[in-house]
Every structure is written in structure tokens, then in C-alpha cells.
Amino acid sequence: MSNKKNLSERDICTQFITPALQRAGWNFATQVREEVTFTKGRVIVRGKLHTRGKQKRADYVLYYAPNLPIAVIEAKDNNHTVGDGMQQGLNYAETLDVPYAISSNGDAFLVHDRTGQHTPIEQHLALDAFPTPAELWQRYCAWKGIAGPEKRVTVETPYYDDGSGKTPRYYQVNAINRTIEAIARGQQRILLVMATGTGKTYTAFQIIWRLWKSKARKRILFLVDRNILADQARTNDFKPFGQAMTKIVNRQANKAFEIYLSLYQAVTGNEEEKNIYRQFSPDFFDLIVIDECHRGSAAEDSAWREILDYFAGATHIGLTATPKETKDVSNIHYFGEPVYTYSLRQGIDDGFLAPYKVVRIDIDKDLQGWRPHQGQTDKHGKLIEDRIYNQKDFDRSLVLEKRTELVAGKITEFLKATDPFAKTIVFCEDIDHAERMRQALTNLNPERIAENRKYVMRITGDEQEGKAELDNFIDPESRYPVIATTSKLMTTGVDAQTCKLIVLDQRIQSMTEFKQIIGRGTRINEDFDKYWFTIMDFKKATELFADPDFDGPAEQIHEPKGDDPPVPPDPPPADDDIPPGETPPEPPFPPQPRGEKRIKYVVGGEVTVYVVAERVQYYGPDGKLITESLKDYTRKAVRREYASVDDFLRRWTGAERKKAVIDELETQGVLLEALAEEVGKKQGKAFDPFDLICHVAFDRPPLSRKERAEQLRKRDVFARYGDQARAVLDALLVKYADTGIESIEDIKILTLDPFSRLGTAPELVAAFGGKSGYLKAVQELEQQLYA
């Protein structure tokens, strides 16, 4: 066998680690996965461009059965010690929620036991002493408190597999397994907190499927607060339940099924006869899953709470993106601490959710207030009450028409500068405000309206024509409507995957509502190039990002120029799709008083407004909003990696291919393209990544690619080559000056013009004495360019 020290990490895996696992009885078809990538790589946004950061990848993940992970192995080559992979292994073990982190260099294993039940915590094992699947599973079950045979049956029941190869994401596996284990241990109230857009319904389906298949729970009620959610669940994630599933409609309690989907308004009501849940006996259901449980299920007097109290003997699982903790309503009080939390910040970090950029626009009258002069009347001749009106009054008790026009103008300007067809939701104070905003946007976009009258639509609960367009707005394939003006209807449950711009012209004071609204944009849709979104804020709502209760702040760093938008996710219920005769849900925020109409003054064009401040902020790696220029950000990112210009020079000149260094910089979030545009535009020159970094991070004067190529020609360093080879090197220099360093590193360039006019690729390579001679000449060319 070859010298171990010369083997690569992969060779160590195949020659030593894999055989050791096979000898211990691990089945590579069902119990071992190699090189497992379990995050997508955070989306990093700069200007109009984005890139993805590094994905997390484990060398081996060991499973007792599919989706029941119990150990992570981190391998290193034999020039490392046995324990060199341990810290990385522990990081992955924590993320994947597994008890054993194992490191190996091919000589032995170092096993770290996170259960706290084993001493010493870390133990060296010979290659032939690796534990069997049964041993590790036995220890896992003892740790989780699921040692009895009945409990193990529940926990070992397989996930639903449709045969397509679709597997749950790591955090869904964590949420599902933790819930099943808690139920196996006898826990009756369970809370799962998962950010909007992370697949709560799919997670709920797998939990219900495994409990139902294991016969641990036989009759299950899945409660939602909007019709669309019940229908989506029935036709998509819950479809495998087939004939065993029904949706409760027309207040009919048919007891012949096992899985029941229901709108909670469909089974409760103010009059006793509407409370059809009482047609079921209190012990009929043994599991109730409450979707979006922040919507008040835990409030003592809510309709959901009545149902939960009636079926008190059942297990109750609450799912939410935003656990509600106020003086009056507490999920934690009812369900206990969450068994698992997957936050917006974590989702953005892992690259499963879209980060965002915030554009804050302050209007003079919002900040300074406005007072009518004595005896001033509004447009309709009403005497305006004499007081100072400010941001909290605008569009509620006082309408400044010029303000509405200014907001509509800013939205239009942004879309024109970025993408006029980027799906946009404008949150307004009320239905009247949403209608006025629709009119203002229509008047500012005549050419778009001429193409299709549905370019701008008001989508509110009171109007069928607009409501009927909600599905088209959500559908990524449907171009229209592009802009939806709304008040409450679209705050939750609207899965608008391609929404790239969210406009806040509504005062939002509830953290729960704010999170739900932000959730409209956090889904990524790669097919439609939706990786991030923009929040345009006119009412200081984004100050809530600074609230310690908000766990996922805003994304990037750039000066206020027009930028690209993102997407809407799951909002809270509105009176939008409740079947006739059924009770609407409680409003998620203070309702407007019914009956007595709010007095609203309308002031026309005589009162002007203007923008006093506009700034762009990004979501930083620590979850805080940051405002900094692209250059400042680049300087920080580069200096984190390279302490001095000499460090950077060593890495650049030492790299066999410069592309490797460029790729490294991009995973740090350095967007070289945007930087080249910004620095190059200022100086009217095309710069190489090398010069951009030296200039921006280390204050060195940059040379353009053309200047570098000219300097090299003057030094005549290729005199020793023959005519044909010199012609090739000269053409490479022209190509470098024109398109940059990466293009000349690829040997395939020899098949393109102008090289193809100098000879065939094999002939040109032969002019250098063969392929290795050609590659050596290119390397020398690069060294001389940066000398």
C-alpha cells in the first residue's frame, strides 16, 4: 500500500474509514451517506448582484435508518492528527442534532459523546473497534428517554417516501424527530417554531404520517385559519393520506375518516349549534396540529382555545413562525418551550431563505408634522380639526394626496431602475388607502397599463375582482398583476415566491405582524431568479428590526441606487376566504371600529411634500442592519483573510490558477463585478481583480489590464520562444487586456479566434514543446504580468 502520508483525504476515506465502517456492520445503502451537503450557502447581495457563500458539507453522516441521523464523521488526510477534524465535526453534529462527532485521519477514530452519559467524553478507538449501528442506536435511545419497545416503534417508523428521491432538509428532520421523540416520551403539548418559507406544512405532514403509520395516533385534526391553507395541504403535502383524509365543510361532522383538515372557523361559532366540533366525542381525536398557532389559539378566550379545551386529552402540536408572547397571550405558557426553533436568521445563514435590503425613505411632513391654518377645510368642504397631524395620522385620519403620489412615484422609480415586472406588495393603512395607491400607481405607469390593465391591482378582502387575482399574483408563471396594493389581506399565508419588493406605507407596531409581512418576501425561487428582496419603508416600520425579539435582520451593503427586489411568504388570516355563514377569524391587529366610520380629511395639491432622507441598508452576517459602501465592505472582507498586501500577493502569485483566488474572494461575499463597475466607471478603465483588491483593500494605485499588458510587451520577456509561440503569447496578452485573467487560464481558448487563425490547438501547443510547456508559459506570462 502506498505511503499513507501521500494519500489525499478522499483516499483515506475509501482505503481506511469506509472499510472500518463496513466491518462494523454499517449498511452503505441505507445507513451511511458520504460527502453530505446540508446547507445551500448563504446568499450574499451587493448592489444588483448576488453570490452564494460556502455550503456546509460533512464527510460522512451515519443513520440508524433513513432520516434518523446519529453520528457525523469528519475525515482528514494523514498529515493531520486523529483529532484535527473534531471541532468541525462538533459544529456539524450540533447543527444536525446528532449525539456523536467523530474525527479520523485513517489511523484511528476519536469519538466525542455529546449525550453526557459517557466518560471520558472523548475516546480513541482503533479502526477495528468502531461501534455497530445497534450499539450507537441503543445509546441514542437511552439518551433521548425512548428505551421501551413501544416508544422505539414510534420513533423507528419510517418517513413517507414518494420514491422521487426528495429528502427533507436537515432542520425539518430535526423538527420532525424532536417532535416524535417528545410524543414517544409522553409529552402532550408541543411547540415548533419555524420561520416562514421553511416548509412547516411538509414538516407537519411527516410528523402526522409517522404517528399515524405507527398507530401511536389514530385520529388527527389539522387546524388552519385560512381556506387556501387547507386546500394547499390537501392537494400537495397531505395528498398521500388519500381516502383516509377529509376536509370538514358545510358544518358536517362525518366520523368515517382518520385525518381531518379544517378551518377553525368552520367548526366553531357564536351560536351553540355552530360548534360542530361537539358532534365528536371529546376523546375522538388523539392528535391536534394547529397551524399558525400565533393567531390566538393559545389565548384563553379564542375560538381555537375552546376546541383545544374540548379535546384536552389529545396531544396538541402548535406550529408558528412567530410565537406570540404578550401580557395577554402566550404560546409558551400553553405549549411549553419550543422543542425546536429554526429562525429567520438561521434560514438566511443556511441559504434556504432570501436575505433583504432595506430602503428607508423619510418624508418631511411625516417627521415635522402638519397643522391646518385656522378655518381650513378639506377637499370636501369639511372643517379640519386644528391640531398637529403626523405620521400616525396620515392615511388614517388625514389624507395628503401629494404624499400618496410621492410614495407611488418612489415605487415606480425603483421598479423602472431595476425590473418593472418585479412582483410588488404595497401595504397600506386601510382599503381606502389601498385604492388611492392603486390609482396613483396606475396614473404613473400608463405604458404598462396600456399593455395590461392588471399591471396594478388592489387585492383586499372587500372586493371580488381584486381577490380573484390573488392566485395569479402568487403564481410565478403569471406575469400579471405585478403590483398589489393591500391592507391586511396579504399579511399572511400568501406564498408569493417571486415577490421582490415589499413596500411598507402602513404603521406596524406588532412584532408578530411585522414578521409575517417580512415573511411574504423570504422565499427563494431560483427558476425565476429570486434570491433576495427589497423592503421599501416609508413609516419607520423597519425600526422593529432593532428589537431584540426580531431574530433575522437585513442583508447587504450599498449606497442608495436603484436595486433588485425579492419575495412574499405566509401571511395571517383576513376575512378573505371564509365560507358563507361562518365566523371570521379574530383580526390579527386592532380592528377598525365597525359601524362608526373614522373621520378622514382629504387635502389636495395645495400641501406639498418632499423626501428628506433616503438610505439603503443590508442584512449583515450578524443579523444587524448595516449601511456601508461596497468599497468599505470589500476592504473589511479582504482584510479578514489577508492581514497585509504581502499576504495577498503571496496567495495570488502562489496560486497555480488565479481563478481559485477569485472564487475564494467571492465566497467571502466580495462581488468583484460590482466593484469593477464602481471603481472602473470612476476612472474610465477596466481593472483586473488583483488591482481592484490591492487598490480598495490596501490603497495601492491600480493599473488597468491594458497598462499591465503594455508594460509586459516593453520588457520583451518572450524573446526565447519561436515565432508561432510568441504570436500565441501576444494574442493571450490582447485577450487578457480585453476580458481578464480568467479567460487566458483555460486551454480551450486556443480553439477560438484569433488563435484558430494561427493554427490548430494541437499545433499551437506543439510550438511550446507540448501541453506542459504551454501551461508553464502561461504561468510565466501571469507571473510577469503581476511582477
C-alpha positions in Angstrom: 0.0 0.0 0.0 1.3 3.5 -0.9 2.7 5.7 1.9 -0.3 7.0 3.9 1.2 10.5 4.1 0.9 10.9 0.4 -2.8 10.0 0.3 -5.5 12.6 -0.2 -8.3 13.0 2.3 -10.6 11.1 -0.2 -8.1 8.2 -0.4 -8.0 8.0 3.4 -11.8 7.7 3.3 -12.0 5.0 0.7 -9.0 2.9 1.9 -9.4 3.2 5.7 -12.6 4.8 7.0 -15.1 3.1 4.7 -13.8 -0.4 5.2 -13.8 0.1 9.0 -17.5 1.1 8.9 -18.3 -1.9 6.7 -16.6 -4.2 9.1 -18.7 -2.8 12.0 -21.9 -3.7 10.1 -22.9 -0.3 8.7 -25.0 -0.6 5.5 -23.8 1.8 2.9 -27.1 1.7 1.0 -29.3 2.8 4.0 -27.2 3.9 6.9 -24.2 5.8 5.5 -24.1 8.9 3.3 -20.8 10.4 2.2 -20.0 14.0 1.3 -23.3 15.2 2.6 -24.1 18.9 1.7 -26.7 20.0 4.1 -27.0 23.8 3.6 -27.3 25.8 0.4 -24.7 28.6 1.2 -25.9 32.0 2.3 -27.0 34.4 -0.4 -24.7 37.4 -0.3 -26.1 40.6 -2.0 -24.1 43.6 -3.2 -25.7 46.2 -5.4 -27.7 44.3 -8.0 -25.6 41.2 -7.9 -25.6 38.2 -5.6 -23.4 35.2 -5.0 -23.6 32.2 -2.6 -21.3 31.6 0.4 -19.8 28.3 1.3 -22.1 25.3 1.9 -21.7 23.0 4.9 -20.6 19.5 3.9 -19.9 16.6 6.2 -17.6 13.7 5.0 -19.9 11.1 6.5 -23.3 11.1 8.2 -24.4 7.8 9.9 -28.1 7.0 10.2 -29.8 4.2 12.2 -32.4 4.3 9.4 -33.1 6.9 6.7 -33.6 10.4 8.3 -32.6 9.1 11.8 -29.0 10.5 11.9 -26.9 9.5 14.9 -23.2 10.5 14.0 -21.0 12.7 11.9 -17.5 11.7 10.8 -15.0 14.4 9.8 -12.0 13.0 7.9 -8.6 14.5 7.4 -5.5 13.3 5.4 -2.8 11.5 7.3 -0.6 14.6 7.7 -3.2 15.7 10.4 -3.6 14.1 13.8 -6.6 11.9 14.6 -8.5 14.7 16.3 -7.8 17.5 13.8 -11.4 17.2 12.4 -13.1 17.3 15.8 -14.0 20.9 16.1 -15.6 21.0 12.6 -17.3 17.6 13.4 -18.8 19.1 16.6 -20.1 22.1 14.7 -21.8 19.8 12.2 -23.1 17.4 15.0 -24.7 20.4 16.7 -26.4 21.6 13.5 -27.6 18.1 12.5 -28.7 17.4 16.1 -26.7 14.2 16.4 -25.0 12.9 19.6 -21.7 11.6 18.2 -19.0 13.7 16.5 -16.1 11.5 15.2 -12.8 12.5 13.7 -10.3 10.3 11.8 -7.1 10.6 9.8 -7.1 6.9 8.8 -5.0 5.7 11.8 -7.9 5.5 14.4 -11.1 7.2 15.4 -11.7 9.9 18.1 -15.3 9.8 19.3 -16.9 12.7 21.1 -20.1 11.7 23.0 -22.5 14.7 23.3 -25.0 12.8 25.5 -23.2 13.4 28.8 -23.8 9.7 29.6 -20.3 8.5 28.8 -17.0 9.2 30.4 -14.5 10.1 29.1 -16.3 12.4 26.7 -13.7 11.8 24.0 -12.3 8.4 23.4 -9.8 6.9 20.9 -10.9 3.8 19.1 -8.9 1.5 16.8 -10.1 1.2 13.3 -11.4 -2.3 14.1 -13.3 -1.2 17.2 -15.9 1.1 15.6 -19.4 0.7 17.2 -22.1 -1.2 15.4 -25.4 0.6 14.4 -27.3 -1.3 17.1 -24.8 -0.1 19.8 -25.0 3.6 18.8 -28.8 3.4 18.5 -29.2 1.8 21.9 -27.1 4.6 23.4 -29.1 7.2 21.5 -32.5 5.9 22.7 -31.2 5.8 26.3 -30.1 9.4 26.0 -33.5 10.5 24.5 -35.5 8.6 27.1 -37.1 6.3 24.5 -35.8 3.0 25.6 -39.1 0.9 25.8 -40.1 -1.2 22.8 -43.4 0.7 22.2 -41.6 4.1 22.2 -39.0 2.7 19.8 -41.7 1.5 17.4 -43.0 5.1 17.1 -39.5 6.6 16.7 -38.3 4.0 14.2 -41.4 4.3 11.9 -40.1 5.5 8.5 -40.8 8.8 6.9 -43.1 8.9 3.9 -41.0 8.5 0.7 -42.6 9.1 -2.6 -39.8 7.4 -4.5 -38.7 10.7 -6.2 -35.5 11.0 -4.1 -36.9 14.1 -2.3 -35.4 14.2 1.2 -36.3 16.6 4.0 -33.9 19.4 4.8 -31.7 18.9 7.9 -33.8 21.3 10.0 -37.0 19.6 9.0 -35.5 16.3 10.1 -34.6 17.9 13.4 -38.1 19.3 14.0 -39.8 16.1 13.0 -37.6 13.8 15.0 -37.7 16.0 18.1 -41.5 16.1 18.0 -41.8 12.4 17.5 -39.4 11.7 20.4 -41.2 14.1 22.7 -44.5 12.4 22.0 -42.9 8.9 22.5 -41.8 10.2 25.9 -45.4 11.2 26.7 -45.3 15.0 26.2 -48.8 16.2 25.4 -48.2 19.9 24.4 -45.6 20.7 21.8 -44.5 23.9 20.1 -42.4 24.1 16.9 -41.1 27.5 15.8 -40.1 27.6 12.1 -39.6 30.8 10.0 -42.0 31.5 7.2 -40.9 29.7 4.0 -39.2 26.8 5.7 -41.8 24.1 4.9 -44.0 23.9 8.1 -46.8 22.1 6.3 -44.4 19.4 4.9 -42.9 19.1 8.4 -46.4 18.7 9.9 -47.3 16.1 7.3 -44.2 13.9 8.1 -44.9 14.1 11.8 -48.6 13.1 11.3 -47.7 10.4 8.8 -45.2 8.7 11.2 -47.5 8.9 14.2 -50.4 7.6 12.1 -48.4 4.7 10.5 -47.0 3.6 13.8 -50.6 3.6 15.2 -49.4 5.9 18.0 -52.1 8.3 17.0 -55.2 7.2 15.1 -57.5 10.2 14.5 -55.9 13.5 13.7 -57.2 17.0 13.3 -55.2 19.6 11.3 -56.5 23.1 12.1 -55.7 26.1 9.8 -57.1 29.6 9.8 -57.5 30.1 6.0 -59.2 28.1 3.4 -56.3 28.4 1.0 -54.0 26.7 3.5 -56.4 23.7 4.0 -56.7 23.3 0.2 -53.0 23.6 -0.4 -52.3 21.0 2.3 -54.9 18.6 0.9 -53.7 18.7 -2.7 -50.0 18.9 -2.0 -48.2 17.8 1.1 -51.1 15.8 2.6 -52.0 14.0 -0.6 -50.5 10.6 0.4 -53.3 10.2 3.1 -55.7 9.6 0.2 -59.0 8.1 1.2 -58.3 8.3 4.9 -58.4 12.2 4.7 -61.3 14.6 4.6 -61.9 18.3 4.9 -64.7 19.5 7.2 -67.1 21.5 5.1 -70.8 22.7 5.4 -70.6 22.0 9.1 -70.8 18.3 8.6 -69.0 16.0 11.1 -68.5 12.7 9.2 -66.8 10.3 11.6 -65.7 7.8 9.0 -62.2 9.3 8.4 -58.9 9.3 10.2 -57.3 12.6 9.0 -59.4 15.7 9.2 -58.4 19.1 7.8 -60.5 22.1 9.0 -60.7 25.8 9.0 -61.1 26.6 12.7 -64.0 29.0 11.8 -65.7 26.0 10.1 -66.1 24.1 13.4 -66.8 26.9 15.9 -69.3 29.8 16.1 -71.1 32.2 18.4 -74.3 30.1 18.5 -74.1 26.7 20.1 -75.4 24.9 17.1 -72.4 26.2 15.0 -69.9 24.5 17.4 -69.9 21.3 15.4 -66.8 20.0 17.0 -69.1 19.0 19.8 -70.6 16.4 17.5 -67.3 14.5 18.0 -66.8 12.9 21.4 -64.0 14.6 23.5 -61.8 11.5 23.0 -62.4 11.2 19.2 -59.1 12.9 18.2 -55.9 11.9 19.8 -53.7 14.4 18.0 -54.5 18.0 17.0 -52.0 20.1 14.9 -52.6 23.8 15.0 -51.0 25.7 12.0 -50.0 29.4 12.5 -50.8 29.0 16.2 -49.7 32.5 16.9 -53.1 33.6 15.6 -54.6 33.3 19.0 -55.1 29.6 19.7 -53.4 30.0 23.0 -55.5 33.0 24.1 -57.8 31.8 26.8 -60.9 33.2 25.1 -60.1 32.4 21.5 -62.2 30.0 19.4 -59.3 27.7 19.0 -58.8 27.5 22.7 -62.3 26.3 23.1 -61.6 23.4 20.7 -58.3 22.6 22.4 -60.0 22.5 25.8 -62.8 20.3 24.5 -60.2 17.8 23.1 -57.9 18.3 26.1 -57.0 14.6 26.2 -55.4 14.8 22.7 -51.8 15.7 22.0 -51.6 19.3 20.8 -48.8 20.4 18.4 -48.6 24.2 17.7 -46.7 25.4 14.6 -45.7 29.0 14.1 -43.2 31.4 12.6 -43.8 33.9 15.3 -44.5 32.7 18.8 -46.8 35.3 20.5 -45.6 36.5 23.8 -47.6 39.3 25.3 -49.2 40.0 28.6 -52.5 38.5 27.4 -51.5 35.8 25.0 -48.6 33.3 25.4 -47.9 30.3 23.3 -45.1 29.3 25.6 -47.4 29.3 28.6 -49.8 27.0 26.8 -47.4 24.7 24.8 -44.2 24.9 26.9 -40.8 25.9 25.5 -40.4 25.1 21.7 -39.0 21.6 21.1 -37.2 23.1 18.1 -36.7 26.5 16.7 -35.5 27.3 13.2 -35.3 31.1 13.0 -35.3 33.5 10.0 -31.7 34.4 10.8 -30.6 30.7 10.6 -32.6 30.2 7.4 -30.9 33.2 5.8 -27.5 32.0 7.1 -28.0 28.5 5.6 -29.1 29.9 2.3 -32.6 28.4 2.4 -34.3 31.9 2.9 -33.8 35.1 1.0 -31.9 38.0 2.7 -33.2 41.5 2.2 -32.1 45.1 1.6 -34.0 47.9 3.3 -34.6 51.3 1.6 -35.7 53.8 4.2 -37.5 56.9 2.9 -38.4 59.8 5.2 -40.9 62.4 4.1 -40.9 65.9 5.5 -44.5 66.0 6.8 -44.1 62.6 8.5 -41.1 63.9 10.5 -42.1 67.5 11.1 -45.9 67.1 11.2 -48.5 69.4 9.5 -51.0 71.8 11.0 -54.0 73.3 9.1 -54.4 77.1 9.2 -57.3 78.5 11.1 -60.6 77.6 9.5 -59.0 75.4 6.8 -61.4 73.0 5.1 -60.6 69.8 3.2 -61.4 68.9 -0.4 -65.0 68.0 0.5 -65.6 71.3 2.5 -65.2 69.6 6.0 -63.5 71.9 8.6 -60.2 70.2 9.6 -59.8 69.8 13.3 -57.0 72.2 14.4 -54.1 70.1 15.7 -50.7 68.8 14.5 -51.0 65.8 12.2 -48.1 63.5 11.8 -47.1 60.0 10.6 -49.6 58.1 12.7 -52.4 60.2 11.2 -51.5 60.1 7.6 -53.9 57.9 5.5 -55.9 57.2 8.7 -57.4 60.5 9.8 -55.8 62.8 7.2 -55.0 62.2 3.6 -52.4 64.3 1.9 -52.9 63.5 -1.8 -49.4 64.7 -2.7 -47.9 62.2 -0.1 -49.7 59.3 -1.8 -48.4 60.5 -5.2 -44.8 60.8 -3.8 -44.9 57.2 -2.4 -46.3 55.9 -5.7 -43.6 57.9 -7.6 -40.8 56.3 -5.5 -42.1 52.8 -6.1 -42.3 53.5 -9.8 -38.9 55.0 -9.9 -37.4 51.9 -8.1 -39.1 49.4 -10.4 -38.1 51.3 -13.6 -34.5 51.3 -12.4 -34.5 47.6 -11.5 -37.2 45.4 -13.0 -40.6 46.9 -14.0 -42.1 43.4 -13.7 -40.8 42.5 -10.2 -43.8 41.4 -8.1 -44.5 44.0 -5.5 -46.8 44.2 -2.5 -47.7 47.7 -1.1 -49.1 47.5 2.4 -51.4 50.4 3.0 -53.3 51.7 6.2 -56.7 50.6 5.1 -58.8 49.7 2.0 -59.4 53.3 1.1 -55.6 54.0 1.2 -55.0 50.8 -0.9 -57.5 52.1 -3.6 -55.9 55.6 -3.7 -52.5 54.0 -4.0 -53.7 51.8 -6.9 -55.0 54.9 -8.7 -51.7 56.8 -8.1 -49.6 53.9 -9.4 -51.9 53.4 -12.4 -51.5 57.1 -13.4 -47.7 56.9 -13.1 -47.4 53.8 -15.3 -49.6 54.5 -18.4 -47.5 52.4 -20.8 -47.6 49.4 -18.5 -51.4 49.7 -18.0 -51.8 50.0 -21.8 -50.1 46.6 -22.1 -52.3 45.1 -19.4 -54.8 46.8 -17.2 -53.9 44.3 -14.4 -50.4 45.7 -14.0 -51.6 47.3 -10.7 -54.5 45.7 -8.7 -56.0 46.3 -5.3 -56.2 43.0 -3.6 -58.3 43.5 -0.4 -60.9 41.4 1.4 -63.9 43.5 0.4 -63.6 43.3 -3.4 -64.0 40.2 -5.5 -62.4 41.4 -8.7 -59.1 42.0 -7.0 -59.3 39.0 -4.7 -59.8 36.8 -7.7 -56.3 37.9 -8.9 -54.6 36.7 -5.8 -53.8 33.3 -7.3 -52.3 35.0 -10.4 -50.2 37.3 -8.2 -48.8 34.3 -6.4 -48.3 32.2 -9.5 -44.6 32.6 -10.6 -45.6 31.8 -14.2 -48.2 34.6 -14.3 -46.8 38.0 -15.2 -49.8 40.0 -14.0 -50.8 41.5 -11.6 -47.3 43.0 -11.0 -48.1 45.4 -8.2 -50.7 44.5 -5.5 -51.9 47.2 -3.1 -53.5 45.8 0.0 -54.1 46.5 3.7 -54.5 43.3 5.8 -55.4 40.5 3.3 -51.9 39.6 2.2 -50.1 39.8 5.5 -50.1 36.0 6.0 -50.4 32.7 4.3 -49.8 34.2 0.8 -47.0 32.2 -0.6 -45.8 34.7 -3.3 -42.5 33.1 -4.1 -41.4 35.7 -6.6 -42.2 38.8 -4.7 -39.1 41.0 -4.9 -40.4 44.3 -3.4 -42.4 44.9 -0.2 -43.5 48.4 0.4 -44.5 49.5 3.9 -46.7 52.5 3.9 -48.6 51.2 7.0 -47.7 51.8 10.6 -46.9 48.4 12.0 -46.5 48.1 15.8 -46.9 44.4 16.3 -43.8 42.3 16.0 -45.9 39.3 15.0 -47.5 41.2 12.2 -44.2 42.7 11.1 -42.5 39.2 10.9 -45.5 37.9 8.9 -45.3 40.8 6.4 -41.5 40.3 6.0 -42.3 36.6 5.5 -44.0 37.5 2.3 -40.6 38.0 0.7 -38.3 35.4 2.3 -38.8 32.5 -0.1 -36.1 31.9 -2.7 -37.1 30.8 -6.2 -34.0 30.1 -8.3 -36.0 29.3 -11.5 -37.3 32.9 -11.5 -34.0 34.5 -10.3 -35.5 35.4 -6.9 -32.6 35.2 -4.4 -33.3 38.3 -2.3 -35.8 41.1 -1.9 -36.1 44.7 -1.0 -38.2 46.4 1.7 -39.1 50.0 0.9 -40.1 51.6 4.2 -42.0 54.9 4.4 -43.3 54.5 8.0 -40.2 53.6 10.0 -41.5 50.1 10.4 -38.1 48.6 9.9 -37.0 50.1 13.2 -38.6 46.9 14.5 -35.5 45.1 13.1 -33.6 46.5 16.0 -36.0 45.0 18.5 -34.3 42.1 20.4 -37.4 40.0 19.6 -36.6 40.2 15.9 -34.2 37.4 15.1 -33.4 37.9 11.4 -32.2 41.3 10.3 -31.5 42.8 6.9 -28.9 41.8 4.3 -26.4 44.0 2.4 -24.2 46.9 1.9 -24.6 49.6 -0.7 -25.4 53.3 -1.4 -29.0 54.1 -2.4 -29.1 53.4 -6.1 -31.9 51.5 -7.7 -31.7 47.8 -6.7 -33.3 44.4 -7.2 -36.3 43.1 -5.3 -37.4 39.8 -3.5 -40.5 37.6 -2.5 -43.6 37.3 -0.2 -44.3 34.2 2.0 -47.0 33.1 4.5 -49.3 35.9 5.9 -52.0 35.9 8.7 -55.7 35.5 8.1 -58.1 38.1 6.8 -61.8 37.9 6.1 -61.0 36.8 2.7 -62.0 33.3 2.0 -64.3 32.2 4.8 -67.2 30.1 3.6 -70.6 31.9 3.8 -72.2 31.9 7.2 -69.0 31.1 9.1 -67.4 33.2 11.7 -64.4 35.3 10.6 -61.1 34.8 12.5 -60.1 37.3 15.1 -58.3 40.2 13.5 -54.5 39.8 14.0 -54.3 43.5 14.9 -56.7 46.0 16.3 -59.8 46.1 14.1 -61.2 49.3 12.7 -64.3 50.2 14.6 -67.3 48.8 12.7 -70.3 51.0 12.3 -68.9 54.4 13.3 -66.8 55.5 10.4 -63.5 57.0 11.1 -63.4 60.7 10.2 -60.9 61.2 7.4 -59.9 64.6 6.0 -58.7 64.7 2.4 -56.2 67.5 1.5 -55.4 68.1 -2.2 -52.4 69.5 -4.0 -52.1 72.8 -2.0 -50.0 70.9 0.6 -46.7 69.7 -0.9 -44.4 67.0 0.5 -40.8 66.0 -0.3 -38.2 63.3 0.7 -35.8 64.5 3.3 -33.7 61.4 3.6 -33.2 58.1 1.7 -30.7 55.4 2.6 -30.1 51.7 1.8 -29.2 49.2 4.4 -28.3 45.5 4.2 -28.7 42.4 6.3 -25.3 41.8 7.9 -23.8 38.4 8.8 -24.6 39.1 12.5 -28.3 39.7 11.7 -28.0 43.5 12.2 -28.8 46.1 9.5 -25.7 47.7 8.2 -25.2 50.7 6.0 -21.8 50.9 4.3 -20.3 51.3 0.8 -19.3 48.4 -1.4 -15.7 49.6 -1.0 -15.8 49.7 2.8 -17.4 46.2 2.9 -14.7 44.8 0.5 -11.9 46.3 2.5 -13.2 44.6 5.7 -13.8 41.3 4.0 -10.4 41.1 2.3 -8.5 42.2 5.4 -10.2 39.5 7.4 -8.5 37.0 5.1 -5.2 38.8 4.4 -3.7 41.0 7.1 -1.3 42.8 4.6 -0.8 43.4 0.9 2.2 41.0 1.1 -0.1 38.2 2.4 -2.4 38.8 -0.5 0.5 38.9 -3.0 1.8 35.6 -1.7 -1.6 33.9 -2.2 -2.1 35.4 -5.6 1.4 34.7 -7.0 1.4 31.2 -5.3 -1.9 30.1 -6.9 -1.5 27.9 -9.9 -4.7 29.3 -11.3 -5.8 32.8 -10.3 -9.5 31.7 -10.7 -9.1 29.8 -7.4 -8.3 33.0 -5.5 -11.1 34.9 -7.3 -13.6 32.1 -6.3 -12.3 32.3 -2.7 -12.9 36.1 -2.6 -16.4 35.6 -3.9 -17.4 33.1 -1.2 -16.3 35.8 1.3 -19.0 38.0 -0.3 -16.6 40.2 -2.4 -18.5 41.0 -5.6 -15.8 41.7 -8.0 -18.1 42.5 -10.9 -19.9 45.2 -8.9 -16.6 46.5 -7.6 -15.1 46.7 -11.1 -18.1 48.6 -12.3 -17.9 51.1 -9.4 -14.1 51.7 -9.5 -13.8 51.3 -13.2 -16.6 53.8 -14.0 -14.9 56.4 -11.8 -11.6 56.0 -13.6 -12.8 55.0 -17.0 -10.6 51.9 -17.1 -11.0 48.1 -16.9 -9.3 46.6 -13.9 -8.2 43.1 -13.0 -9.4 41.5 -9.7 -5.8 41.8 -8.5 -5.7 45.5 -8.9 -9.2 46.1 -7.6 -8.3 44.2 -4.3 -4.9 45.9 -3.9 -6.5 49.3 -4.6 -9.6 49.0 -2.5 -8.3 46.9 0.4 -4.7 48.2 0.6 -4.8 51.6 -1.0 -2.4 50.7 -3.8 -2.8 52.7 -7.1 -4.3 50.4 -9.7 -3.1 49.6 -13.2 -5.7 48.8 -15.8 -5.4 45.5 -17.7 -4.3 47.4 -20.8 -1.5 49.1 -18.9 -0.2 45.8 -17.4 -0.2 44.2 -20.9 1.7 47.2 -22.4 4.4 47.1 -19.6 5.0 43.4 -20.3 5.4 43.9 -24.0 8.0 46.6 -23.4 10.1 44.2 -21.3 10.2 41.7 -24.3 10.3 38.7 -22.0 9.3 36.1 -24.7 12.3 36.6 -27.0 13.4 33.0 -26.4 10.3 31.5 -28.0 9.8 30.8 -31.7 7.6 32.9 -33.9 4.4 30.9 -33.6 4.7 30.6 -29.8 5.4 34.3 -29.5 2.3 35.1 -31.6 0.2 32.9 -29.3 1.6 34.7 -26.2 0.9 38.1 -27.8 -2.7 37.1 -28.6 -3.1 35.9 -24.9 -2.0 39.4 -23.8 -4.6 41.0 -26.1 -7.2 38.7 -24.7 -6.2 39.4 -21.1 -6.4 43.2 -21.7 -9.8 42.7 -23.2 -11.5 40.2 -20.9 -9.3 39.5 -17.9 -7.1 36.8 -16.3 -9.7 34.0 -16.1 -10.2 33.7 -19.8 -6.5 33.0 -20.6 -6.2 30.2 -17.9 -8.5 27.9 -19.9 -6.6 25.9 -22.6 -9.8 25.8 -24.7 -9.1 29.4 -25.6 -6.8 28.0 -28.3 -9.8 26.8 -30.3 -11.2 30.3 -30.5 -10.5 33.3 -32.8 -7.8 34.8 -33.2 -5.8 31.7 -32.0 -7.6 29.4 -34.6 -6.1 31.6 -37.3 -2.6 30.9 -36.0 -3.0 27.1 -36.2 -5.0 24.2 -34.8 -4.9 23.8 -31.0 -2.5 20.7 -31.1 -0.2 22.7 -33.5 -0.1 25.7 -31.1 0.6 23.5 -28.1 3.4 21.8 -30.0 5.0 25.2 -30.6 5.7 25.1 -26.8 7.0 21.6 -26.8 3.7 20.0 -25.6 0.9 20.7 -23.2 3.1 21.1 -20.0 5.3 23.6 -21.9 2.3 25.6 -22.9 0.9 25.7 -19.3 4.3 26.6 -18.0 4.5 29.5 -20.5 1.0 30.8 -19.4 2.1 30.6 -15.8 5.2 32.6 -16.6 3.1 35.1 -18.5 0.9 35.6 -15.4 4.0 36.0 -13.1 5.4 38.6 -15.4 2.0 40.5 -15.6 2.0 40.9 -11.8 5.7 41.3 -11.3 
